Amino acid sequence: MKEALIYAGPKVQIIDSVIPVPGPDQVVTKVIVSGSNPKDWKLAEMMEKGINQGDDIAGIVHAVGDNITEFKPGDRVAALHQAMTPGGSYAEKRALKVRHKIPNNKGVALIACANLSEAATIPLAAMTAAVGLYQRLALPLPWHPTTDQFPLVIYGAATAVGSYAIQLAKQSNIHPLICVTGRGIPHVETLIDKNKGDVIVDYRDGNEKVVQGLQDAAGGKLRYAFDAVSESGSFQNICQVLDHQTGAITLVIPGKDYSAIPSTIKQTETMVGSVFKVWDSDSWEKKAGTQVGNSDFGYVFYRIFSRGLQEGWFKGHPYEIMPGGLDGIEGALKNLKDGKASAVKYVFRIADTAGVDRD
């Protein structure tokens, strides 16, 4: 089968790989559409060799292991691949360990879906949004929405992560949402509820006006901020408004120098890898000495996404299908690196790749 390896640059090499066979706890999926994320080029810059960096899988179940009962061949699904491990989404078929009722299983759940191009925009970004809102900021869950009004800043609201954060925060009845964006304003306007006080702050007006806009929209004490940008002055702007005694901010770029954030503000880093126990350095299990934590959170929320898609209150991010299938990855990642993407996810139909069996 064909598979794409990502190198620094970004550069992409298409190679032939062995078709995977499912283990007892695995599902092999024929990848119909793969999504892309900024981390795909960023991680490649840190590595000496190329690997398959794709994490957003949408396709059809091809084969299942002996212990799998929830899914069967022919099911249309989407799933999150664990970054930096074999089996990325930039390939014709992928084997994934699936989370089900087996003790200590470290896989994640699959999402039942219909539109596979839309589904390919969901796994990584939507789970990042959910982890940030609920596991890091500890905001009210959608099935126990708040009845008290309090503001939440979502910086980078037109990004996929920011857009999913808006959708989830609305289900938690969190308002006003103070959404910082630029070229993506038309997209964000389709998501917010101005009747509940949600507003947009345009970062293109400059930092001083952004800070003023945040202050005006908050109207008082600001306690919560989801920084889906975490660079270019975003957290510095937020922290000029965030309450220095009770404020909490979560950020999405790990290992960055956040020393400009006052020490009295609670800061956390949101990484989607926390839903895999082996990647979670700040797990609830460790904090509380329990058996339930972020991996179980991921299991539940992928099912919430499935239900939201079915019921219509949750939707995927706007997407652009790049021509050439796997051959289109390099151009898409260059666009992401150069900051050309706004309110759009680049996705790839694997069957459009030269030399791929279209059956």
C-alpha positions in Angstrom: 0.0 0.0 0.0 1.0 3.7 -0.4 2.1 5.7 2.6 3.4 9.2 3.1 6.4 10.1 5.2 6.9 13.7 6.3 10.3 15.3 6.6 11.5 18.8 7.6 10.8 21.4 5.1 8.1 20.1 4.9 9.0 17.5 2.3 6.9 14.4 1.6 8.0 11.0 0.3 5.5 8.4 -0.9 6.6 4.8 -0.2 5.2 1.3 -0.4 4.3 -0.3 2.9 2.9 -3.6 4.2 -0.9 -3.7 4.6 -1.5 -4.1 8.4 -3.3 -7.1 9.9 -5.4 -6.5 13.1 -4.3 -7.7 16.4 -6.9 -9.0 18.9 -7.8 -5.5 20.1 -7.3 -3.6 16.8 -9.5 -2.4 13.9 -7.9 -2.0 10.5 -9.5 0.8 8.6 -9.4 1.6 4.9 -8.5 5.3 5.0 -10.8 7.1 2.7 -9.9 10.7 3.9 -7.1 11.9 6.1 -7.0 15.2 7.8 -4.0 17.4 8.5 -2.8 19.5 11.4 -0.1 22.1 12.0 1.8 19.6 14.3 2.4 17.5 11.2 5.0 19.9 9.9 6.1 21.2 13.3 7.1 17.7 14.6 8.9 16.9 11.3 11.2 19.9 11.9 12.4 18.3 15.1 13.1 14.9 13.7 16.0 13.5 11.7 14.0 10.9 9.8 10.6 11.0 8.1 7.6 9.4 9.7 3.9 9.3 8.9 2.6 12.3 10.9 -1.1 12.0 10.0 -3.5 11.7 13.0 -7.0 12.3 11.6 -8.4 9.1 10.1 -11.8 8.7 8.4 -12.7 5.6 6.5 -14.4 2.2 6.4 -13.6 -0.7 8.8 -11.7 -3.3 6.8 -11.1 -6.0 9.4 -11.4 -6.4 13.2 -9.5 -8.3 15.8 -11.1 -11.2 17.8 -11.8 -9.0 20.8 -13.6 -6.2 18.9 -17.4 -6.3 19.2 -18.5 -2.7 18.8 -17.4 -2.3 15.2 -17.6 -4.5 12.1 -16.3 -4.5 8.5 -18.1 -1.9 6.5 -18.7 0.6 9.3 -17.9 4.2 8.5 -15.7 5.6 11.2 -13.2 8.3 12.2 -10.4 7.9 14.7 -7.4 9.6 16.3 -4.0 8.1 15.7 -1.5 8.4 18.6 1.1 10.8 17.4 4.8 9.7 17.1 3.7 6.0 16.9 3.5 3.8 13.8 0.3 3.8 11.8 -0.4 7.4 10.9 -3.3 8.4 8.7 -1.3 9.2 5.6 -1.7 5.7 4.2 -4.3 3.4 2.5 -5.0 1.3 5.6 -4.3 1.7 9.3 -4.5 -0.5 12.3 -5.7 1.1 15.5 -6.0 -0.2 19.0 -9.6 0.4 20.1 -10.8 1.3 23.6 -13.5 -1.0 24.8 -14.2 -3.2 27.9 -10.7 -4.7 28.2 -8.8 -3.7 31.4 -5.9 -1.3 30.9 -6.5 -0.9 27.1 -4.8 2.3 26.0 -6.6 2.8 22.7 -9.2 5.4 21.9 -12.8 5.1 20.7 -13.9 5.5 17.1 -16.4 8.0 15.9 -19.5 6.8 14.0 -20.0 9.2 11.0 -21.4 9.6 7.6 -19.6 12.3 5.7 -16.0 11.1 5.8 -14.5 14.4 4.5 -16.1 16.2 7.4 -15.2 13.5 9.8 -11.5 13.8 8.9 -11.5 17.3 10.4 -12.7 16.1 13.9 -10.5 13.6 15.8 -7.5 15.6 16.9 -8.9 19.2 17.0 -12.2 18.4 18.6 -10.6 16.3 21.3 -8.0 19.0 21.9 -10.9 21.5 22.5 -12.7 19.1 24.8 -9.6 18.3 26.9 -8.8 22.0 27.2 -12.2 23.1 28.3 -13.1 20.3 30.6 -9.9 18.5 31.8 -7.7 21.6 32.0 -10.0 24.6 32.7 -12.5 22.3 34.5 -15.5 24.1 33.0 -19.1 22.8 33.4 -19.7 19.7 31.2 -22.3 19.8 28.4 -24.6 17.4 30.3 -24.4 19.7 33.4 -24.5 23.2 31.8 -23.9 26.3 33.9 -26.8 28.5 34.8 -24.4 31.3 35.8 -23.1 33.7 33.2 -19.3 34.1 33.0 -17.0 35.1 30.1 -14.6 32.7 28.4 -11.9 34.0 26.0 -11.2 31.7 23.0 -8.1 33.1 21.3 -7.8 31.7 17.8 -11.5 31.1 17.4 -11.4 30.4 13.7 -8.9 27.6 14.0 -10.3 24.1 14.1 -9.5 23.8 17.9 -11.0 27.2 18.6 -14.1 26.5 16.5 -14.8 23.2 18.3 -14.2 25.0 21.6 -17.0 27.4 20.7 -19.4 24.6 19.8 -18.7 22.7 23.0 -18.8 25.8 25.2 -22.2 26.7 23.8 -23.5 23.2 24.9 -22.2 24.0 28.4 -24.1 27.3 28.2 -21.0 29.3 28.7 -21.5 32.9 27.7 -20.4 35.5 26.7 -17.8 33.8 24.5 -15.1 36.4 23.6 -13.7 35.1 20.3 -10.4 36.5 19.0 -9.9 36.0 15.3 -9.0 37.8 12.1 -9.6 36.6 8.5 -11.9 33.9 10.0 -14.5 36.3 11.3 -17.2 35.3 8.8 -16.8 31.6 9.9 -16.9 32.5 13.6 -20.0 34.6 13.2 -21.8 31.4 12.1 -20.9 29.7 15.4 -21.5 32.3 18.1 -24.7 33.5 19.7 -24.8 37.3 19.9 -28.1 37.1 21.7 -26.2 35.7 24.7 -23.5 38.3 24.5 -20.9 36.5 22.4 -18.5 38.9 20.7 -15.6 38.9 18.2 -12.3 40.8 18.7 -10.2 41.3 15.6 -6.6 40.7 16.3 -5.6 42.6 13.1 -6.4 45.8 14.9 -3.2 45.4 17.0 -2.4 44.3 20.5 -3.6 47.5 22.3 -7.0 47.3 20.7 -7.2 43.5 21.3 -6.6 44.1 25.0 -9.2 46.9 25.1 -11.6 44.7 23.3 -11.1 41.8 25.8 -11.6 44.2 28.7 -14.8 45.7 27.2 -16.3 42.3 26.4 -15.4 40.8 29.8 -17.1 43.7 31.6 -15.5 42.8 34.9 -13.5 39.8 36.2 -12.2 37.4 33.6 -11.3 34.0 35.0 -11.0 31.6 32.0 -9.1 31.7 28.7 -8.5 29.0 26.1 -5.5 30.1 24.0 -5.7 28.0 20.8 -2.8 30.1 19.3 -0.3 30.3 22.2 2.2 32.5 20.3 2.4 35.9 18.5 1.5 37.8 21.7 -1.7 35.8 22.3 -1.2 34.9 26.0 0.5 38.2 26.8 -2.7 40.0 25.6 -4.9 37.6 27.5 -3.0 38.0 30.7 -3.4 41.8 30.7 -7.1 41.1 31.3 -7.2 37.7 33.0 -7.7 38.0 36.8 -4.2 37.6 38.4 -5.6 35.8 41.5 -8.3 33.5 40.2 -7.6 33.4 36.5 -6.8 30.2 34.5 -5.4 29.8 31.0 -4.7 26.7 29.0 -2.3 26.7 26.1 -1.8 24.4 23.1 2.0 24.6 22.3 3.9 22.3 24.7 7.3 23.3 26.0 7.1 26.9 25.0 8.4 29.7 27.3 5.4 31.0 29.1 7.3 32.9 31.8 5.5 36.1 30.8 2.3 34.6 32.4 2.1 35.8 36.0 2.8 33.0 38.5 -0.5 33.6 40.3 -2.5 32.7 37.2 -3.1 29.0 36.8 -1.6 27.8 33.6 -1.9 24.4 31.9 -0.9 22.9 28.6 -3.6 21.1 26.6 -2.3 18.2 24.6 -4.6 15.7 22.8 -2.1 12.9 23.6 -3.4 13.0 27.2 -6.2 10.8 26.1 -3.6 8.1 25.7 -2.5 7.2 29.2 1.1 6.8 28.2 1.3 10.4 27.2 -0.5 11.9 30.1 1.8 13.7 32.5 -1.0 15.4 34.4 -3.6 12.7 34.7 -6.6 12.8 37.0 -5.7 9.2 37.9 -2.4 10.3 39.3 -3.9 13.3 41.1 -6.8 11.4 42.7 -5.4 7.9 42.9 -8.4 6.5 40.8 -8.7 4.3 37.8 -10.7 6.7 35.7 -9.1 9.6 33.9 -8.3 11.3 30.6 -8.4 8.2 28.5 -11.9 7.5 29.7 -12.8 11.1 29.1 -11.7 10.6 25.4 -13.7 7.4 25.2 -16.9 9.3 26.3 -16.4 12.4 24.2 -15.8 10.7 20.9 -19.3 9.2 21.5 -20.6 12.7 22.3 -19.2 13.9 19.0 -21.0 11.0 17.2 -24.3 11.9 18.8 -23.8 15.6 18.1 -23.2 14.9 14.4 -26.3 12.8 14.3 -28.5 15.3 16.1 -27.0 18.3 14.3 -25.7 20.4 17.2 -22.1 19.5 16.4 -20.4 19.8 13.0 -17.0 19.4 11.4 -14.7 22.2 10.5 -14.8 23.8 7.0 -12.4 21.8 4.8 -10.7 21.9 1.4 -9.9 18.7 -0.4 -6.4 18.9 -1.7 -5.8 17.5 -5.2 -3.6 14.4 -5.6 -4.4 12.6 -2.4 -1.2 11.8 -0.6 0.7 13.8 -3.2 -1.1 16.9 -2.0 0.2 16.7 1.5 3.4 18.6 0.9 1.6 21.7 -0.5 -1.0 21.7 2.3 1.7 21.5 5.0 3.6 24.3 3.4 0.4 26.4 3.4 0.0 25.7 7.1 3.6 26.6 7.8 3.3 29.8 5.9 0.0 30.8 7.7 -2.1 30.7 4.5 -4.9 28.7 6.0 -7.8 30.4 7.7 -10.9 28.7 9.0 -10.2 25.7 6.9 -8.8 22.1 7.3 -6.9 20.5 4.5 -8.0 16.9 3.8 -6.8 14.3 1.4 -8.8 11.6 -0.4 -6.4 8.7 -0.5 -7.9 7.2 -3.7 -6.7 10.3 -5.5 -3.1 9.3 -5.0 -1.2 8.1 -8.1 -0.8 4.3 -8.0 -3.5 3.7 -5.3 -6.1 0.9 -5.9 -9.5 2.7 -6.1 -11.5 -0.4 -5.2 
